[in-house]
């Protein structure tokens, strides 16, 4: 079986399929441990939220108030990587490149990252993401590239490794 997709589907995925994809990720040990929540509002974007910033998420700028870069990089990777589901949630996909710009400290008790597909080819997606603080201010940006595959998810259904 080739790992090169035949092309994007002619219509966007059903919201129910995206909701199932997000739920499988949200039940994964990784996301439960990290404290993140994944969603696909209106099937148009990927949203990753840390609804409760914990001490291990902080330390940016040497401060206990700012979110650290490791946390933001993980959120960007998840959001950009999952943008493949906006094209076809049944395909495997993987982040192959991230470029991040940290423009101001993310502070407060909540952090949210939103990602959208900005362009696509047969087997690559180009996605953009933005990180917001508790006040809704944009604090960081990310551009990423995602590789799409025709290979099914290993367990036949879930994109989330447990």
C-alpha positions as MATLAB code, in Angstrom:
seq = 'XXXXXXXXXXXXXXXXXXXXXXXXXXXXXXXXXXXXXXXXXXXXXXXXXXXXXXXXXXXXXXXXXXXXXXXXXXXXXXXXXXXXXXXXXXXXXXXXXXXXXXXXXXXXXXXXXXXXXXXXXXXXXXXXXXXXXXXXXXXXXXXXXXXXXXXXXXXXXXXXXX';
ca = [
       0.000    0.000    0.000;
       1.357    3.407   -0.959;
       1.718    6.101    1.643;
       0.953    8.790   -0.926;
      -2.633   10.010   -0.785;
      -4.650   10.117   -3.972;
      -5.714   13.671   -3.126;
      -7.919   15.495   -0.674;
     -11.540   14.451   -0.396;
     -14.059   16.534   -2.310;
     -15.957   17.484    0.854;
     -14.884   18.274    4.408;
     -15.081   15.503    7.019;
     -18.277   15.124    9.018;
     -18.278   16.879   12.382;
     -19.098   13.539   14.051;
     -15.875   12.045   12.631;
     -13.838   14.995   13.900;
     -15.513   14.793   17.314;
     -14.682   11.057   17.514;
     -11.061   11.797   16.507;
     -10.784   14.452   19.246;
     -12.402   12.201   21.859;
      -9.922    9.419   21.119;
      -7.037   11.844   21.602;
      -8.614   13.321   24.735;
      -8.848    9.830   26.289;
      -5.179    9.091   25.549;
      -2.758    8.811   28.434;
      -0.561   11.499   26.893;
      -3.239   14.201   26.737;
      -4.701   13.275   30.125;
      -1.235   13.531   31.691;
      -0.436   16.788   29.890;
      -3.845   18.236   30.798;
      -4.702   19.324   27.238;
      -8.045   19.116   25.441;
      -8.413   18.808   21.649;
     -11.455   19.927   19.636;
     -12.520   20.840   16.099;
     -15.104   23.651   16.448;
     -17.424   23.749   13.437;
     -14.957   21.466   11.601;
     -12.941   24.484   10.477;
      -9.994   24.581   12.856;
      -8.110   22.642   15.500;
      -8.221   23.959   19.062;
      -5.895   22.723   21.801;
      -6.625   24.083   25.264;
      -4.841   23.814   28.570;
      -7.839   24.706   30.734;
      -5.742   24.703   33.901;
      -2.130   25.824   33.679;
      -0.131   23.861   36.244;
       3.324   24.582   37.686;
       4.948   22.162   35.215;
       3.528   24.220   32.299;
       5.182   27.385   33.581;
       8.700   28.768   33.788;
       8.956   30.855   30.632;
      11.272   33.847   30.944;
      12.458   32.330   34.235;
       9.085   33.211   35.727;
       6.476   31.104   37.481;
       3.815   33.237   35.777;
       4.667   32.616   32.108;
       4.038   29.408   30.158;
       7.323   27.754   29.121;
       8.354   27.185   25.514;
       8.245   23.395   25.876;
       4.538   23.568   26.707;
       3.813   25.902   23.798;
       5.862   23.757   21.389;
       3.898   20.665   22.447;
       0.586   22.477   21.963;
       1.686   23.745   18.539;
       2.838   20.271   17.499;
      -0.475   18.729   18.549;
      -2.576   21.410   16.840;
      -0.547   21.480   13.608;
      -0.249   17.674   13.510;
      -3.979   17.192   14.009;
      -4.813   19.646   11.229;
      -4.598   16.621    8.913;
      -7.956   15.526   10.357;
      -9.531   18.627    8.803;
      -8.749   17.046    5.427;
      -9.364   13.369    6.274;
      -9.543   12.022    9.850;
      -9.139    8.419    8.650;
      -5.577    9.006    7.388;
      -2.397    8.878    9.372;
      -0.508   12.142    9.431;
       2.628   13.489   11.053;
       4.168   16.872   11.699;
       7.355   17.163    9.657;
       8.272   20.792   10.319;
       7.453   23.517   12.850;
       8.590   27.127   12.933;
       7.595   29.031   16.062;
       7.676   32.686   17.000;
       7.203   33.631   20.656;
       6.055   37.256   20.674;
       4.902   37.861   24.251;
       4.642   35.830   27.417;
       1.579   33.624   27.794;
       0.248   34.383   31.258;
      -2.920   33.699   33.211;
      -4.624   30.413   34.044;
      -5.566   29.145   30.545;
      -3.701   28.740   27.262;
      -5.346   28.078   23.884;
      -3.835   27.245   20.495;
      -5.842   27.410   17.270;
      -4.649   25.924   13.964;
      -5.986   25.994   10.417;
      -4.898   24.521    7.116;
      -3.599   27.341    4.950;
      -2.649   25.321    1.859;
      -2.436   21.694    0.769;
      -0.933   19.491   -1.887;
      -1.486   15.815   -2.584;
       0.521   14.626    0.406;
       1.422   17.755    2.405;
      -0.551   20.267    4.416;
       0.717   23.705    5.325;
      -0.887   24.883    8.542;
      -0.713   27.944   10.746;
      -1.372   28.203   14.469;
      -1.630   30.939   17.069;
      -1.358   30.763   20.860;
      -3.551   32.915   23.098;
      -3.326   33.771   26.778;
      -6.164   33.919   29.323;
      -7.091   37.411   28.115;
      -7.434   36.231   24.500;
      -4.284   38.072   23.408;
      -2.223   36.455   20.648;
       1.173   35.593   22.122;
       2.883   33.191   19.732;
       2.618   31.903   16.155;
       3.599   28.746   14.379;
       3.807   27.563   10.787;
       4.005   23.838   10.152;
       4.051   21.161    7.520;
       2.112   17.911    7.909;
       2.633   14.740    5.864;
      -0.567   12.900    4.909;
      -0.616    9.172    4.295;
      -3.101    6.651    2.888;
      -2.123    4.179    5.596;
      -4.917    3.552    8.105;
      -4.413    4.130   11.806;
      -2.663    1.073   13.327;
      -5.568   -0.028   15.491;
      -8.071    0.561   12.717;
      -9.794    3.482   14.370;
      -7.904    5.689   16.797;
      -5.260    8.266   15.896;
      -4.203    8.464   19.532;
      -1.406    6.286   20.849;
      -2.312    5.164   24.337;
];
